[in-house]
Amino acid sequence: MSLWAALAGGFVGTLVLTTALRAANALNLTRIDLPFLLGTVLTSDRNRAKALGYGIHFVNGQIFALVYYAVFAAIGYSSWWLGTVFGLVHGLFAATALVSILLPLVHPRMGTPQTSAPDVALLEPPGFLMLNYGTGTPTVTLAAHLVYGAIVGGFSAWPG
Amino acid sequence: MTATPPGRGRTPPEPNGRRPQRTGPDGGTAVRPARVDGYAELRDYAVVGDGRSAALIALDGSVDWLAWPDLDSPTLFAAVLDHARGGRFTLRPDVPHTAARRYLPGTNVLETTFTTADGTVRLTDALTLPDASLSPSRELVRRVEGLAGSVPMRWSVQPRFGYGARAPRPAHRAGVPVATSGTDAVAVRAWDAGRPRCTADSVTARFRAEAGTRALIALSYAHQEPLVLPARAECEARLDRTVATWRRWADGRTYAGPWREAVLRSALALKLLVFAPSGAVAAAATCSLPEGIGGERNWDYRFSWIRDSVFTLDAFLGLGCAQEATGYFWWLMHASQLTHPRLRVLYRLDGGARAPERTLPLSGYRGSAPVRVGNAAAEQLQLDTYGELLQTAWLNATAGGRFDADIARRLAETADFVCGLWRRPDAGIWEVRSAPEHFTQSKMMCWVALDRALDLARRRLIPGRHEARWRRERQAVAAFVDTRCFSPRLNSYVRSTDSDDLDAGLLLGLLHGYRPPGDPRTRGTVDAVQRLLRNGPYVSRYLGSDGLPGDEGAFLACSFWLAEALARCGRADEAVRLMEQLIALANDVGLYSEEIDPATGAFLGNLPQGLTHLALISAARAVGEAVR
């Protein structure tokens, strides 16, 4: 088991996850755009937000890879399939709490169900299971996180 | 329940739909509230809201419409659609009375003054805005102040969740009357407003409003969470802060042209239709208020129409509502992403594209059935939407907005899509349910779409790789419209190809720049609309068939479009005269519905109607410029 391998897995996993979500955008399956959602925490300039968002997204990918690695190390085992299980939990957490509930609470430009006049949200809230961004969003997000988990788990199992 | 039994004490309407009035204690006009078969005149409704939901309150103090938690949620009160089953919150003197009302200046907080032989009472209504304290998820606050004498008051909350489908039996919990249904709950808090009594389906009380005293009743609502039961001081403070917040917002509006009061009230009404959590703008706050009494033209307008986008963005920009303009444009581009390059006619307030239509088992306003929720027009093809979208994007760009690469690409692809689409027949701007036709206004807006795309490409704001094709197709659209959609006999563009029918929607194509104001065909069309569709201040949408039985009233937005067209054609005096007539058609608190019955002046259709208020704002600005 290797920390550096886990970090490498986090990078590759995030790359694949981001690409999968972008492809889902292009196929009109979902409107979710994680780099955009993250970047607009810092700026309302759409172009700058996307650039910043990609940076934040990859940092997050590394942080989650470290969390995965910590659990792998604690139980003394890692593999691609265990990583997939982690990805499932990670994806469900993202869909039901992290992006749906926690992000709107800290995001200065995103609406919440409590946003009222005279304020106006610049970004619509994701809603339960992020369904506001399209009915395909939970499926696409979950699938992307399963792949991310499998990659991080597989890389982490690399002999250190 | 009627404030005054039909036929007794009811004052007959004047020809303009208003009852004889006298000056009230606060300078408003006092009239005796009246109902016909349990229904108030639509003209008698004012609206309060909080940017998430809205309530209709009749002149007699009855809250007859309230959808919680959101504007497009099922209702808690819908007596306006079924006085027996819909549910309502009545609050009024228990003796004969007159009522005068107004909005507190610069706010969406309603003040109704009841005058009786025993004294005078002031009622202040608001959907409060949350503050730093632990606020209920949604809250309606009603403050009753005794101004003079001693007035017996009576109130009753009759909650009916789910469009009247569920009438739970209220019960006291920790001394507070609460009604629950599924994951929804509403608590009735009352202070100095009598002893609330829970009956089989309502919470009621009586009390006396003595001069110098103040009572408060608050509805606290929760959806998928525990109820918050605020203290009286918190409710009082929240109501006062709500007034102050609205005033600050109104003070920030920049309009200084003619009819400022009407424009400001329209801005405030429009603000109530802005769904704050997403930035979307609903077409109206209600569903299925009829376009003809007893008819079936009853639609759900709690969606955001692409059709309204140009006027919406233009109004926001013109009134100094930069935040609302940006929020709306972002929402528009996000909502339309999933269906790209195809546009839906309308989108849900949360950005969703599906709006399945169904009918409810309600009797409808004065028997106007069916009562529909959802809107099947969402599935229609309306070519004008593409012009509206590109024009809206163009407005955003000319106001300094910039597109990111994704949006710029999508706008260019939309123009490409129009090139292949414009030859198809469609349902037109009025969403007719008859067979698709080649509607002239739809084609004009396709021309606008391509014209704006070319301009955006020239400014290097969108990719211009297909400029040559856009130019070619724009020319083809113009050739089609000018040969197939113009009647030399009428000297006017006509409703659809090779017809002699007229359509007030043509004004919209011209206002969006299909032809310049000085063009003979523009002038001819404006003249023809005046000649054939105008009756006094009223303008009909069209005279041809639309696939539905029954008649409708005059469409108020068309009257404002005509005023704007007259102003742009240099006929400022005529435009001013028409505007003066139209401004006088508002109800006592400055609101408009969608349509009006030219014979009686009665309001028809959903209200407050965003498009009417948007058209008023646009026309006032245009006429103001023409006069200058």
Boltz contact constraints between the chains, C-beta under 6 A:
constraints:
  - contact:
      token1: [A, 28]
      token2: [B, 338]
      max_distance: 6.0
  - contact:
      token1: [A, 31]
      token2: [B, 334]
      max_distance: 6.0
  - contact:
      token1: [A, 31]
      token2: [B, 337]
      max_distance: 6.0
  - contact:
      token1: [A, 31]
      token2: [B, 338]
      max_distance: 6.0
  - contact:
      token1: [A, 46]
      token2: [B, 404]
      max_distance: 6.0
  - contact:
      token1: [A, 47]
      token2: [B, 404]
      max_distance: 6.0
  - contact:
      token1: [A, 111]
      token2: [B, 277]
      max_distance: 6.0
  - contact:
      token1: [A, 111]
      token2: [B, 278]
      max_distance: 6.0
  - contact:
      token1: [A, 115]
      token2: [B, 276]
      max_distance: 6.0
  - contact:
      token1: [A, 115]
      token2: [B, 277]
      max_distance: 6.0
  - contact:
      token1: [A, 116]
      token2: [B, 50]
      max_distance: 6.0
  - contact:
      token1: [A, 116]
      token2: [B, 51]
      max_distance: 6.0
  - contact:
      token1: [A, 116]
      token2: [B, 52]
      max_distance: 6.0
  - contact:
      token1: [A, 116]
      token2: [B, 129]
      max_distance: 6.0
  - contact:
      token1: [A, 116]
      token2: [B, 130]
      max_distance: 6.0
  - contact:
      token1: [A, 116]
      token2: [B, 276]
      max_distance: 6.0
  - contact:
      token1: [A, 117]
      token2: [B, 50]
      max_distance: 6.0
  - contact:
      token1: [A, 117]
      token2: [B, 51]
      max_distance: 6.0
  - contact:
      token1: [A, 117]
      token2: [B, 276]
      max_distance: 6.0
  - contact:
      token1: [A, 118]
      token2: [B, 249]
      max_distance: 6.0
  - contact:
      token1: [A, 119]
      token2: [B, 276]
      max_distance: 6.0
  - contact:
      token1: [A, 120]
      token2: [B, 276]
      max_distance: 6.0
  - contact:
      token1: [A, 120]
      token2: [B, 279]
      max_distance: 6.0
  - contact:
      token1: [A, 120]
      token2: [B, 323]
      max_distance: 6.0
  - contact:
      token1: [A, 120]
      token2: [B, 324]
      max_distance: 6.0
  - contact:
      token1: [A, 120]
      token2: [B, 327]
      max_distance: 6.0
  - contact:
      token1: [A, 121]
      token2: [B, 277]
      max_distance: 6.0
  - contact:
      token1: [A, 121]
      token2: [B, 278]
      max_distance: 6.0
  - contact:
      token1: [A, 121]
      token2: [B, 279]
      max_distance: 6.0
  - contact:
      token1: [A, 122]
      token2: [B, 327]
      max_distance: 6.0
  - contact:
      token1: [A, 122]
      token2: [B, 330]
      max_distance: 6.0
  - contact:
      token1: [A, 124]
      token2: [B, 278]
      max_distance: 6.0
  - contact:
      token1: [A, 124]
      token2: [B, 351]
      max_distance: 6.0
  - contact:
      token1: [A, 125]
      token2: [B, 277]
      max_distance: 6.0
  - contact:
      token1: [A, 132]
      token2: [B, 350]
      max_distance: 6.0
  - contact:
      token1: [A, 132]
      token2: [B, 351]
      max_distance: 6.0
  - contact:
      token1: [A, 134]
      token2: [B, 338]
      max_distance: 6.0
